[in-house]
Amino acid sequence: MRCASPLLQPAARAPIPRLARVVVPGRSLGRGGDVRGSLEGALGWLAGRPLCGAAAAFGVGIGLFQVLPGLPEYLLLALSIAGVVVGIAASRLAPGLSVLLVLLAFLTAGAAAAGLRATTRGAPCDEVEELLEGTVLGEPRMEDGRTRFLLGVSRALRGGAWREVHFASRLSLNARVELASGNRVRLRARLRPPDPPLNPGAPDTRKQLRAAGLAAVGSVVERQLALIGTPHPLFARVARFRRDFRGLVETAVPAAEPGALLLALALGDRASIGDETNEDFNRSGLAHILSVSGLHIAVVAAGLYRALRAVLARSEYLLLRTDARAVASLCAIPATWLYVAFTGTEIPAVRSGVMATALFLAMAVGRDQDGPSALAAALLAVVAFDPSAITSLSFQLSFAAVAGLMLLTRPLRRLVPLAPPRPDAQGLGGRLLRARESLLLAASGSFAASLATAPLVAQAFQRASLVAVVANAVALPVATALTVLAAASALAFALSDALAVLLVALAEPLARLLLWLSHAFASLPFASMQVASPSLVGFLAWFAMLAALPLFQRRRRIALRLLAGSVLVLACLGAHRRLAPLFQRELSATFLAVGNGDSTLLRLPGGRALLVDGGGDPAGRWDVGARVVAPALLELGVRELDAAVLSHPHPDHALGLVSVLKQVPAREIWVARAAEGEGLLRTLVLLAAERGIRLRRLAAGDSIPDFAPLGIEVLHPPASTKLSSNDASLVLRATFGEHAFLLTGDIERAGEEQVLDSSAPRATVLKAPHHGSRTSSTEAFVRAVAPDHVVFSAARSGFGFPHPSIVERYERLGARLHQTALHGAVTFHTDGARLRVERFAESSAPPTAGITTVEEPTPREER
């Protein structure tokens, strides 16, 4: 009996090759006929795997909604249903058209699903403080003495009455509070829409949050939170079970890092893992091991399936009357979801549970023999369950890695000039050959997964691990065994504390070994390299290059052309990124958004670069230099600094600079001659001595001629001073043609008076002193500088920068004001005469906004 829809027909009867002949007629191709053959082969391959086409179309539809978020969801859903109906009806008369219609139906269904998932009601459009009610979603996390959690908001007190709303918010509470998934809470929160990316090289987390229905971020005000409802008993038991198991591990494993690693693998709790361990796993290419996602769910699910099948195989009665494979697959599904619940129902684990469920169902009905179709079924199940998953890095890495393993492992193995062992090879020699083959396949698989995920890792972390292939080949067996023991110890804890302690004791040496391996690979001088985020063209060229590998065996000529073309495109992109700064003819001054701190990058004609300060978090909660400044430098094409300048040794200026200099080479470090050599300044001086960087001490009256045609003058402080650290900040004026940039550090009233006593600090662009505090920017100083533009480098909250009175003072002068907290990184470009301004992101811009350009200002003499 023939299937009603061509999407469900077997490959032998698929009509798509006929469609290919219509689209690409052979006579018009001449010698390019193998292009038609390749297209026919590709379409025929898809015809035999209809789920692959359906999953691809659904994913494209989700991506289309991300680009065009205003599409009407219910109209798209109606079009999808109509497309399926018409496609099935036309399957006999026009099979090729039927296929296209059904694929378009899946595409519109993907766009509709994405729209429905992202739909919110009553979400804040600006920063507000409200009384909310909602349900805790997922397992809260404890980090740095704070509780972070997701809240599904259902009611908000507005206008004196409770109103029904529907949106999710990511909140933090400045205290450690025992919350569990499913808790009903009432709290007062300060909310705002998610921030757009504020700097070059920063990920667009706002798009991902909005795709998942997360319409707000914020914090609980003064710990005003009350429980008004308990979770389902199952969630309460899981939370209690996790808490007790965490206590058992902390008691059984006194060492901090091995215990933290066990908790990460068993519970998905990474809060206790230190920064150094995270950095080791990132540099060695093993970071995926630390998150409970595809690897862990796969290991546990496969273990459950094999255990159940082994038990069923012992019963002759069951073997004769049932399909043990199908029964084991179906029984493994609820067991897998129990493990997902135990790990805290984190979103990556839930997605992996959906994927495992899809694969088990395929096994139960005997449709798992084709790897790409099984993967497509899992992908379709995941994105149908959660369309926002397609924007998640963990989702992208998981599926890219599995696709690489399926499609590239064998082609890569064939490139190794060693013949596989003969099937009839016997004796010791045969066993050795088979062992060698297993190692080659493992190495090829690791290399395949690394190649498939490389551009995703580069975009997310601006880093490429050069040892990832070897590190994964060595560490994954250890990680797999450790994951099995960690999961087994958690399951055993439900039965016996003693058995759980025994399994934890067995797992501890493996945890120590895995930590040692990650550190050993990360310590290699060539372990990783910093790379800029690839462009869309770079992505397409990379995956086109990988697509050429499976074609080598049957379509060698096409594969060579595809490989050569993609490599040429990648080489041109790399050369452009490297050489473009050398041909730069303008001065660019970029004031990065680093919160309540400073970091200014000057890029000179010819590619030279000077960085003034590097930001920093005084509380040490995050590394501004590594997470913000270094990625921005890479994205802007800066791979070496001609000079790094420290205005004064306060954490919000110096911490990030120290971090940047550990990653980016520098030729010189400039500091104030009057600065005292303690604390962070001493750290910087020692770093300069260790790396052979020239240390230059500057004082008022000095000038630096090395950067011509950019003139750099030191206006402050004098060689010796009794001023405070803020007022003793290094003040530089950089002049390029008709325009001057005044970089003031954190000087306040006393420092400004000294600057005015010794110079006339007129400038076109002023970096507002001390982030715009009311103790700076005196009336006399503002009038003396008379800037056209003023940049306030400050966060949204914290110290109340910039102060309203200071903003008003500059506005009265007629200056254009820029705030990094609102506008993101602010860049000024000048050829010496004309000046133009770019704000990286406006706070009110739509999710698809990138750089917005402000019109060229009127020159001062014409104002």
VENLIN-V23671 format. One record per residue. PSI is psi as a letter, one per 20 degrees, with the letter a starting at -180 (999 if undefined). Layout:
<<PSI> <PSI>>
This chain:
<<p> <q> <q> <h> <p> <h> <h> <j> <q> <r> <h> <h> <j> <p> <i> <h> <h> <g> <h> <h> <h> <g> <h> <n> <p> <h> <h> <i> <h> <c> <i> <k> <h> <i> <g> <g> <h> <h> <g> <g> <g> <g> <h> <h> <g> <h> <h> <i> <m> <h> <h> <g> <g> <g> <g> <g> <g> <g> <h> <h> <g> <g> <h> <h> <h> <h> <h> <m> <i> <j> <p> <o> <g> <h> <g> <g> <g> <g> <h> <g> <g> <h> <g> <g> <g> <h> <g> <g> <h> <j> <h> <h> <g> <m> <h> <g> <h> <g> <g> <g> <g> <h> <g> <h> <g> <h> <g> <h> <h> <g> <h> <g> <g> <g> <g> <h> <h> <i> <p> <r> <p> <j> <q> <q> <i> <a> <p> <r> <p> <q> <p> <q> <q> <a> <p> <p> <p> <a> <p> <q> <q> <o> <p> <l> <j> <q> <p> <p> <r> <p> <p> <o> <p> <h> <q> <p> <o> <p> <k> <j> <q> <p> <q> <p> <r> <n> <r> <q> <q> <o> <q> <q> <p> <l> <q> <o> <p> <o> <q> <q> <p> <i> <p> <p> <q> <p> <r> <p> <q> <o> <q> <q> <q> <q> <q> <r> <p> <i> <q> <p> <i> <q> <q> <m> <h> <g> <g> <g> <g> <h> <h> <j> <j> <o> <i> <q> <q> <b> <q> <p> <p> <l> <k> <n> <p> <p> <p> <j> <q> <q> <r> <q> <h> <g> <h> <g> <g> <g> <g> <g> <g> <g> <g> <g> <h> <g> <h> <g> <g> <h> <g> <h> <n> <h> <p> <g> <g> <g> <g> <h> <g> <g> <h> <g> <h> <h> <i> <j> <o> <j> <h> <i> <p> <r> <h> <h> <g> <g> <h> <g> <h> <g> <h> <i> <k> <j> <h> <h> <h> <i> <p> <o> <c> <g> <g> <g> <h> <g> <g> <g> <g> <h> <g> <g> <g> <h> <g> <g> <h> <h> <g> <h> <i> <i> <o> <h> <g> <h> <h> <h> <i> <r> <o> <h> <g> <g> <g> <h> <g> <h> <h> <h> <g> <h> <h> <g> <h> <h> <h> <g> <h> <h> <j> <j> <l> <q> <g> <h> <h> <g> <g> <h> <g> <g> <g> <h> <g> <g> <h> <h> <h> <h> <h> <h> <j> <k> <k> <j> <h> <o> <g> <h> <g> <g> <g> <h> <g> <g> <g> <h> <g> <g> <h> <h> <g> <n> <h> <i> <h> <h> <i> <p> <g> <h> <g> <g> <g> <g> <h> <g> <g> <g> <g> <g> <g> <g> <h> <i> <g> <g> <h> <h> <h> <i> <i> <p> <l> <p> <q> <q> <q> <q> <h> <j> <p> <r> <a> <g> <g> <g> <h> <g> <g> <h> <g> <g> <h> <g> <g> <g> <h> <g> <g> <g> <g> <g> <g> <g> <h> <g> <g> <h> <i> <g> <h> <g> <g> <g> <h> <h> <i> <l> <q> <p> <p> <i> <j> <h> <g> <g> <g> <h> <h> <g> <h> <g> <h> <g> <h> <g> <h> <h> <g> <g> <h> <g> <g> <h> <h> <g> <h> <h> <h> <i> <g> <p> <g> <g> <h> <g> <g> <g> <h> <h> <h> <h> <h> <g> <h> <h> <g> <g> <g> <g> <g> <g> <g> <g> <h> <g> <h> <h> <i> <p> <h> <k> <g> <r> <q> <p> <q> <q> <p> <q> <r> <g> <h> <g> <g> <g> <h> <g> <h> <h> <g> <h> <h> <h> <g> <i> <i> <h> <h> <h> <m> <g> <g> <g> <g> <g> <g> <g> <g> <g> <g> <h> <h> <g> <g> <g> <g> <g> <g> <g> <h> <g> <h> <g> <h> <g> <h> <h> <j> <p> <j> <r> <p> <p> <o> <p> <o> <q> <o> <k> <b> <m> <a> <q> <o> <p> <p> <o> <p> <r> <p> <i> <i> <q> <q> <p> <p> <o> <r> <j> <a> <q> <o> <h> <i> <k> <h> <q> <n> <h> <g> <h> <h> <g> <g> <g> <h> <g> <g> <g> <h> <j> <j> <o> <i> <q> <p> <h> <q> <p> <p> <o> <g> <q> <l> <q> <h> <i> <h> <h> <g> <h> <g> <g> <g> <g> <i> <i> <h> <p> <q> <q> <h> <q> <p> <p> <r> <p> <h> <i> <q> <q> <l> <r> <c> <h> <g> <g> <g> <g> <g> <h> <g> <g> <h> <h> <j> <k> <p> <p> <p> <p> <p> <q> <r> <p> <i> <q> <q> <o> <i> <i> <k> <p> <j> <p> <p> <p> <q> <o> <i> <q> <r> <r> <h> <q> <q> <j> <r> <r> <g> <g> <i> <j> <q> <p> <p> <q> <p> <p> <p> <o> <c> <i> <q> <q> <p> <o> <o> <i> <c> <k> <q> <b> <g> <g> <h> <h> <g> <h> <g> <h> <h> <i> <r> <n> <l> <q> <q> <g> <p> <p> <o> <p> <q> <l> <j> <k> <q> <i> <j> <a> <l> <r> <g> <g> <g> <g> <h> <h> <g> <l> <q> <h> <q> <p> <p> <o> <n> <r> <r> <h> <a> <e> <j> <k> <q> <q> <p> <h> <h> <g> <g> <h> <g> <h> <h> <h> <i> <j> <q> <p> <q> <p> <p> <h> <h> <g> <i> <a> <p> <p> <p> <p> <p> <q> <j> <h> <g> <q> <p> <q> <p> <p> <p> <h> <p> <q> <h> <j> <q> <r> <h> <j> <q> <d> <p> <p> <p> <q> <q> <p> <q> <p> <q> <h> <i> <i> <999>>
